[in-house]
């Protein structure tokens, strides 16, 4: 996959870059039966109160219905096309099963049009196939992983994401996530073989403010430019730097403070935590 650069006809064109979609995608209009309209909340709840700041505007999007469960077992499916999805960073693949049913899945890296994919325990551990962790050989790269059997995938769903199946013991499997976290997951949970495609997505430069607005991202005001009533870092005589470690508007540390509860039921499933930065501290283990 290639990143496309334009001639520097403006400041935004000079700094910006895009994915060369025509070199990757095979279809540019979605399957109509697998799309629904998507209404924007613009960061507001049902009372109209802003709960997620700096959202609003942006281009309209059709939501593509993705099959995250991959539970149609024993029926081969053929890849019809690789398509763009405005709702996620990775590409999606349109499948058609032998009985005529069409679905979208997250497209793994290297998936080709015309490939036949399978779901279920009897599927071979090959690129794009979905099967329980109990049936996947150790050491393989996986993505699109369930946290509970039959729930649908929750882990490793963004562009370039890949986890690794480390070990299996009884009804539990150990996976290493892209963050470095080592976690136990039930072996009955399903995962898809391979790494998610669109690896160059992380290297694209937005280039100008207008492209952020197209994505529905509005400008944000620096905390230290606010008044004291509006933010803990606001106020001061002249230009000040806050006078304390950076925090959010509600006082939560901004540089990676731990927000996960140590009393969470799934805490015991984490064998090794993700890598922490310079300003982060490991939470203390609490025995309940």
Secondary structure, 3 states (H helix, E strand, C coil): CCEECCCCCCHHHHHCCEECHHHCCCCCCCCHHHEEECCCCCCECCCCCECCCCECCCCCCEEECECCCCCCCCCCEEEEEEECCCCCCCCEEEEEECCCCEEEEECECCCCCCCEECECCCCCCCCCCEEEHHHCCCCCEEECEECCCCCCEEECCCCCCCEEEEEEECCEEEEECCCCCEEEEECCCEEEECCECCHHHHHCCCCCHHHHHHCCECCCCCHHHCCCCCCCCCCCCCCCCCCCCCECCCCCECCCCCCCCCCCHHHHHEEECCCCCCCCCCCCCCCC
